[in-house]
């Protein structure tokens, strides 16, 4: 099958690029002639650049989807994480830091989501990125005592506009826990390993900031409750459609 004019030109561009890489086999004069020809063609046919950009975005999206799929079990089903509404059919994963102002701003909305939509299970990923106090708070939250208080501890820590070590102890005490005992439990190396694993997972799936939410393969960065709600609605709709298509529900 003969090549179309754009395909022929693209083939020539590829061949020319190969030639440029093999410097010993191409003269400077040929290089300049090719560069001029390529520039003229791209100026006359800018849609080629657009097509290449679209193809690149598609390739990147496919690669990202593959990475998220491979990480799904670690994102959604790590038994070490605290989970709200554990029997929910739709899973939201949240990476956060207690000293992140955006995490603090959206925390009340996250708590409302948990209270008002029992079909949404929320996985809490402790991802401290703002220094030692953040590390301390994350470790406290991952202790058996901290997980027993779950959402109460999350609410208490997120309500601290400037979380410090003394304020962390105050929140622990306000929940009827012994700060010294909780701090001792927080020193368990298994907890440090848990946080290390979460950081590695965040790096693997290219999470660059907090808060970050994941819903059914979609990544929502920042405190954008509208996008999060839309992602949950799409996931719920897809879940219903999948259920309706099963033989038992036809």
N, C-alpha and C positions, 0 to 999 in steps of 0.2 A: 504494500500500500504506500503510495507516494506521500511524502511529508507536506504539510501545509506550509505556507510562507513563514508564520511565526515559529512553527516547530523547527523548520530548517534553520532559522536564525538562532534559535535557542541552542540547537545542536552545534552551530558554529561558535556560539559564545562559550559553550562548554569545552569545545575543542580548543578554542583560543586560550581559555583559562588553564587548561592542561599544558598548553604550549608555554604559557607564562611561567608555570611552575618548573618546567624543564628549561631552565635558562640557557643551558649549553646548546640546546637545539633550536633556539629562536634568536633572531637578531634584534637589536634595539629598534631598528627601523620597522621590522614586522610588528614588534610590540606596540609602537606608537600608532601604526596603521590600524591594528586591531582595536586599541583603546578608542580611537576616533570613530571607528565603525560601530563599536558597541554603544558609545555615548549617543551617536546620532540615532541608532535604532531605538534605544530606550527613551529618548526624548520624543521620538515619533510614535512610540507604542508604550506609553506609561502604564497601560493596563497589565503589561507583563509583570511589572513590579508589584502591582496590586494582587495579581494572581499568586505570585510567589509569597507575598505576605500572608494571604489567606491560607495558603497551603502550610506555611510555617505555624500559624496559629492552630490549625487543625491538628498538626503533628504534635505540638506542645500540649494541646488539650487531651489528646489520646494518651500521651505519656503520663500526664498528671492523673488521668482516670485510672491508669494501670497501677500507678504507685499507691493511690488511695485504696484501690481494691485489694492490693497485697497487704495493706496495713489495716484493713477493716476490723479484723478480729482484735488487734491490739488497741485500736481506737475505741471500739464499742463494747468489748467483752473482757477487758482486763479485770480479773476478780479483785485486784488490789484497789481499784478506784471506788470512790463513793458514788452511788447512783440513786437519784430520786425517781419515783414512779417506776420501780424496776420491772413491772409487768407491762409497761407501755409497748405498743406495737411500733411506734416511730421513735427513732433514737436521735437525740441531739447531743453532740459532743462539744464541750466548752473548755478551751485552754484559757487560763486567766492567772492574774497575780493580784493579791489582796491590796497592793499599794498602787496599782494601775488606776488612774482616775477614770478612765473610760470603763474599766471593769466595774468600778464602784457605781458609776452612773447607770449602768444597765442592770446591775444586780437586782433592784426591786422588780424590774420587768421579768427577769429570769424567775424570780420567786412567784410572781403572778402566773407565769406560764405553767409552772409546776402545779400550782394550786388549782388552776382553772382547766387544765387539759391533762387528765390522768392517763390518756392514751399516749402521751409523750414522755419517754424516759430520758432523763438528762444525766449524762456522764460528766463528772467533774474531773478535769485534768489539771492537777496542780502544776503550774508552769512558772515558778518564780524567776523573774528577770530583773528585779529592781533591788538587788542587794541582800545583805545578811538578814534584815528583818523579814523580808519576803521569804527567804529560805526558812527562817524559824517558824513563820506562820504556816507555811506549806507542810512542814514536818509535823507540827502540832495537829493540823487537820487530818493527817494520815495516821495518827496514833489510834489505837482502839477506842480510847476515850473520846478523841476528836470525832471519829466517825460515828460514834454512838449519839453525838449531838447534831451531826449532819447539817441540816439547813439552819439550825439555830446558830451554830458556829459560823457558818458562811454569812448569815445576815449580820451577826455581831462584828465580824472582822471587816466586812465590806462597808459597814457604817462608820468606820474610823477614817476620817478624812486624812489624817496623817498617822499611820500606824507606826508605833514604836514598840520596843521590847516591853516597857512597863505597861503600855496599853494592851498589849497582847495578853499579859498576865491578868489584867483587869477583866478582859473579855472571858478568859478561861474561868476565872473565879465567879463571874456573873452567871455562869451556866452550872454552878454547883460542883465544879471540878477543882482538884488540887493542882495549882500551877507547877509545883515542884515535881509531883508524880507524873504529870503530863510531859513536862520538859525531859524528865528522865526517859520516858517511853519514846520521846521524839529522837533520842540519840541512837535508836536501833539502826544498825547499818542497813537493814533491809529497807528502811524508809528512804535513806539516802540513795539506795540503788533504784528504788521506785522512781524518785524524782529524776535521777540520771537517765533512766529508760524513757521517761516522758520527754525529756529534753532531746534525746536522740531521735525519738519518734517525730517530734516537731520539726527538727532539722530535715529528717527524711522526706517529709511531705511539704517542706518549704513554708512552714509557718514562721513569719518574721515579726509578729507583734501580738499583743493582747489587747482586748479579747479577740479570739478567733473561734468561730462556731463551724461545725460540720454537720450537714444533714443530707443523708442519701447521696453521698458523693459530691455535694456542693459545698464549697468553702465560702464562708461569710466573714470577712475581716472587719473588725471595728464594731462599735456599739450601734449597729443598724438593726433595730428591732423589726422594721418593716420588711427588710430582706429576709430576716430569720422567719417571720410569720409566713411570708410567701413560700419559702422553701419547705416549711412544715406542711402547708396546704398542698403543695405539689406532691410531697411524699405521702400524705394521707390519701390523696386522690389515686396515686399509683398503687397504693396498698389495697384500696377498695376495688380497683379495676382488676388487680391480680387475683383477689379473693373471688370476685364475680366470675372469673374465667375458669375457675377450678370446677371439675365435674360435679362435685357435691352441691355447688351453688348455681348450677345452670337450670 
